[in-house]
Amino acid sequence: MDAGPSAGVPVQSNGDRFKIEGRAIVPGIKPQDWVSTARVLVEGEEYVGFMRTDGSFAVNDIPSGSYVVEIISPSFRFEPVRVDITSKGKMRARLVNYIKTSEVIRQPYPLQIRASGPHSYFMKRETWGWTDFLMNPMVMMMVLPLLIIVLLPKVVNTNDPEMRKEMEQSMNMLNPNPELPDVSELMTKLFSGSKGSSKAGGSSKGTRPAVKRR
Amino acid sequence: MAKLILLFLKCLVLFCSVQAVFEDQVGKFDWRQQYVGNVRFAHFDSQIQSSKKVLVATEKNVFAAINTRTGELLWRHVDKIGPEGNIDALLLQGQDAVMVVGNGRLLRSWEVNVGGLNWEIVLDSGSFQFASLVGHQEHVRYVAVLKKTAISLHYLSNGHQKWIENLPECDTVDYQSVYSAGTGEVFVLGLVPNSHITVVVYSLDDGEILKQFTVEAPWLSDLQSSCSVVGKGMLTCVDQHTLSLNILDLHSQPNINQITLQSIGLEVSADFRPVLVSSQPNAARPPLSEFFLQIGPDQHVLLQLNKGQIQTLRDFKPAMLVSFATSGEKTVVAVMSPKNKTASSINLFSAETGRRLLDTTLIFTMDPNGGNPEKLNVQAFLKKDDSVGYRVMVQTEDHQLTFIQQPGRVMWTREEALSDVVTMEMVDLPLTATQAGLEGEFGKKTAIQDGLMSMVMKRLSSQLILLQAWATQLWKLFYDARKPRSQVKNEVTIENLSRDEFNLQKMMVMVTASGKLFGIDSKTGTIVWKHYLENVPSNAAFNLMVQRTTAHFPHPPQCTLLIKDKDTGLATLHVFNPIYGKKSHITPPLLPQPILQSMLLPLMDQDYAKVLLLVDDQYKVSAFPSTKNVLQQLQEVASSSSFFSLMQIRGSSDLSTELIWEVVIPAEVQKIVSVKGKRTNEHVHSQGRVMGDRSVLYKYLNPNLLALVTESTDQHQERSFVGIILIDGITGRIIHEAVQRKARGPVHIVHSENWVVYEYWSTKSRRVEFSVIELYEGMELYNSTVFSSLDRPFPPQVLQQSYIFPSVISAMEATLTEKGITSRHLLIGLPSGGILSLPKMFLDPRRPEIVSEQSREENLIPYAPELPIRTEWYINYNQSVSRVRGIHTAPSGLESTCLVVAYGLDIYQTRVYPSKQFDVLKDDYDYMLISSVLLALFFATMISKRLAEVKLLNRAWR
């Protein structure tokens, strides 16, 4: 049932006591700057060890068993390691896996624990940038049709009667039910209305000549 | 466009639902206070003149360096709790501090500047007796550790053992002390009580026994308390029976020279055991020949041993405390003597002559609500003119440290009692006088009688008062803004404490194990009041109850503290005002019988104080306050109230109890570890949960439900188990029972709404597991208007799920808000010092293994066996809180906000927003953006209007 050869009840009686040794490294930072706030915790706070001024540590007085060894520092993140100690004092270190507890992926012993960077405690504030705003899908969805509505009449020459006929034909094809109000038509109505045309409430056909006259 | 932006803003608010701290919020509404515990050893770092460190080792197994200028911690090392981390001795030599830990198990050396470990070695087993530095030829190079059976000598530089020697006849002789004076000899002093003293002299070089002799001393029962080495190897003992000093020269032949105290003109107070205090400033040199003899509770005598003769240098009476201090070559003594009732003065005297040094008086003002001074730690230093200056750290009974500089300026105080908070409550602050006056306008009956006119006048005047208050506030704001920031004082005093508009600032009433009560302002962490209760037994259990809140103006708020001796069960009540800390004039009843249980009823007396019921060992009930009104009310409700300790009150003139149900939990198999009811101030907003198919699953909200945790008495890892029993407190019916096999405690449990979350240690997989139980009534409610335990025919549906948690935990609590609308989070204290805010969403027994359309509709997270720990969820970012013992949560006036206090060795206060700040504008609300958009829109309309006008005109011309 139990994982690993060494697993078992921590020896209750005055059995042999062992020591877990290792070294913690924070790349680029002198040990003096962080050791005073760091601690080594073995299985929660069951056994506590302290960091030496050179970054190495030893937790004394530990009976045989299997333990999770963690280096706790408020500034740097260290991965925990599981250390198995046999009743004869043989040690091995492996990755902590709480789900598959018997899985063994060996780690070096004496422990070599490298900090994987500073802790990230804070969320980033959402900052306002015009690019964020413009790249927002909602804005894109609104802006692109707007551009089409404004620019398309300028690109396509609506004065050409043939073209107009063609367009009307395609419109009718797209809109089989002439009873339903056309969305694009509605939009053009709305926006050409806001463009400052004086004729309020004119039908779409009524506004078109106004555009033509321009 | 504006609508669009607003929509976008709303989306933002909705999408980032994960709670975390933003970097700019650091220190805005949270604070941490770090403590070390009651100081056992303190040494001033004296290697350089200008050093500003004091090293302390405490009863809480903490070793720390305190900055003497500010009182803040420079660094701190927290060892494990219990006797294994106990600090037996602390010796300071240069920049190395040597510590014996765990009854002589470990020897550690610390580098005091960096706060890192130099070395740590394991000593041989054996109970620890004494440790001392050993010097040789003016250099201190070794440390000697004396155990019951052996003495060992270690190098200070690396901890290596120089030699270890067994002690002769160690089964009969009790070796208690080591003395050396830099001469190459180590004296080990042992004693056979009431028989003789044994002295063994070892050679420093190789541990060879050079000499060994015994001296008859039938009057001596303890060496350490009554003997001391004075001068050049003169062992001086005080005999309390004959009241004499007995001097033994350790270097020359053994015979004791007895000098009675009477012969040197000293008289010992009746029934007082004289105590000897000597000093050895340098381990490489013999101790001073001057020593103190305390011959009365407030009388000390400075004596000098000179060629076997004792001379009285000075008699200090009254003198409460004395202490030696050395700076360079000069040794002085500091004497504290009472000046008047509230102050004492400390003076320096030359150790050699006993002459008073000029201009060294220092006044120490004693707090009338504090304890008496217990110990003096003096830091002496040489001034430029070669005179001696000093600072002093006074330790008092209530675990307070006060650091004083001449001429009595208190540099800092530390309330180390707060390292051991037992229980706490958060009390609303009172309204200010003006606010209260305004409130008074509504409640009073007289107002109606006054007639319409006066009411209108009153209304207008109160409006005026408000306007005035607002104006003064504005003026103050303006005035403060002009001053540089450092000058703006934000002092919190009792006078300016008042409730803020969202009730975010509260009074934290904290009860500590030493019997000192504190009132702390939750916003800044300032201690507003403190009160030291004397004669609190050391094993006391405390129960703090808020009998009357601040809501009943003009009645003052009232808290009652039940202090119970755990052994005898005898209890006392302390009634006080939680805002000012003053003891109430109400005299609490005397409780001659041991108290079994206490309970705060929701009933109130005519003064709006909730009724406290106490059950004694005769199962008699007494009420406090016990006015006629209360007793009458009690009789009315007596048939329906019940203690959960299986008793019911029977109404009669003297209240009694009656057993109504009993559940036997076989004590030989399992023991009850904890009983958890629901919190009384908890509100549940939603009666049920909406399922994916739009039906409603109703919660089983039984206010009388109790969760019992049991642990097996068998501790074998294959057979141990943790049980949880849900019991209805009224009927005694067991609602649900669950057993976790191959598991053991410690069990942490949170019981709220319709769910119970508990945590245990799985011995099989050697990991921490969480389990959640949720209770549901089903698709329809049995009786939706009122819940009665007696009328619930259908048992609830029970859902349970378990998870792995990748860390050991030290405390757990759930967030609490005003109306219970906000989603719940679990606050988990981790041994790493972080307080994790884990959404309850992760602990939901309805988390599906296979994701379906419906579960997605319900926003259920698919099941994953391991719960995540993300540092972004730490509500205290890098402000680690050591040894979290409890987490207290309290609702604020804002529904989104919950106040959190984590206490243990440290105290940390913050606010959490489990569902983000949905009811106030967020800190990062972009006023600039919103105003610029509005402005832009305004100008756009103006411009387009103008353009349109131009166009119209043009068209008209055409």
Chai-1 contact restraints between the chains, C-beta under 6 A:
chainA,res_idxA,chainB,res_idxB,connection_type,confidence,min_distance_angstrom,max_distance_angstrom,comment,restraint_id
A,V9,B,Q717,contact,1.0,0.0,6.0,A-B,restraint_1
A,Q32,B,V114,contact,1.0,0.0,6.0,A-B,restraint_2
A,V35,B,G116,contact,1.0,0.0,6.0,A-B,restraint_3
A,S36,B,W75,contact,1.0,0.0,6.0,A-B,restraint_4
A,S36,B,G115,contact,1.0,0.0,6.0,A-B,restraint_5
A,L41,B,P831,contact,1.0,0.0,6.0,A-B,restraint_6
A,G44,B,V808,contact,1.0,0.0,6.0,A-B,restraint_7
A,G44,B,P831,contact,1.0,0.0,6.0,A-B,restraint_8
A,E45,B,K80,contact,1.0,0.0,6.0,A-B,restraint_9
A,E45,B,P831,contact,1.0,0.0,6.0,A-B,restraint_10
A,V48,B,D79,contact,1.0,0.0,6.0,A-B,restraint_11
A,V48,B,K80,contact,1.0,0.0,6.0,A-B,restraint_12
A,F50,B,H77,contact,1.0,0.0,6.0,A-B,restraint_13
A,F50,B,L117,contact,1.0,0.0,6.0,A-B,restraint_14
A,R52,B,L117,contact,1.0,0.0,6.0,A-B,restraint_15
A,T53,B,E111,contact,1.0,0.0,6.0,A-B,restraint_16
A,T53,B,V114,contact,1.0,0.0,6.0,A-B,restraint_17
A,T53,B,G116,contact,1.0,0.0,6.0,A-B,restraint_18
A,N60,B,V122,contact,1.0,0.0,6.0,A-B,restraint_19
A,I72,B,S832,contact,1.0,0.0,6.0,A-B,restraint_20
A,P74,B,N878,contact,1.0,0.0,6.0,A-B,restraint_21
A,P74,B,S880,contact,1.0,0.0,6.0,A-B,restraint_22
A,Y98,B,R767,contact,1.0,0.0,6.0,A-B,restraint_23
A,Y98,B,I804,contact,1.0,0.0,6.0,A-B,restraint_24
A,Y98,B,P806,contact,1.0,0.0,6.0,A-B,restraint_25
A,Y98,B,E866,contact,1.0,0.0,6.0,A-B,restraint_26
A,I99,B,P865,contact,1.0,0.0,6.0,A-B,restraint_27
A,T101,B,S765,contact,1.0,0.0,6.0,A-B,restraint_28
A,H119,B,T871,contact,1.0,0.0,6.0,A-B,restraint_29
A,S120,B,T871,contact,1.0,0.0,6.0,A-B,restraint_30
A,Y121,B,T871,contact,1.0,0.0,6.0,A-B,restraint_31
A,Y121,B,Y874,contact,1.0,0.0,6.0,A-B,restraint_32
A,Y121,B,Y877,contact,1.0,0.0,6.0,A-B,restraint_33
A,F122,B,V21,contact,1.0,0.0,6.0,A-B,restraint_34
A,F122,B,F22,contact,1.0,0.0,6.0,A-B,restraint_35
A,F122,B,E23,contact,1.0,0.0,6.0,A-B,restraint_36
A,M123,B,A20,contact,1.0,0.0,6.0,A-B,restraint_37
A,M123,B,F22,contact,1.0,0.0,6.0,A-B,restraint_38
A,R125,B,F22,contact,1.0,0.0,6.0,A-B,restraint_39
A,R125,B,D924,contact,1.0,0.0,6.0,A-B,restraint_40
A,E126,B,L12,contact,1.0,0.0,6.0,A-B,restraint_41
A,W128,B,L929,contact,1.0,0.0,6.0,A-B,restraint_42
A,G196,B,A948,contact,1.0,0.0,6.0,A-B,restraint_43
A,G196,B,K951,contact,1.0,0.0,6.0,A-B,restraint_44
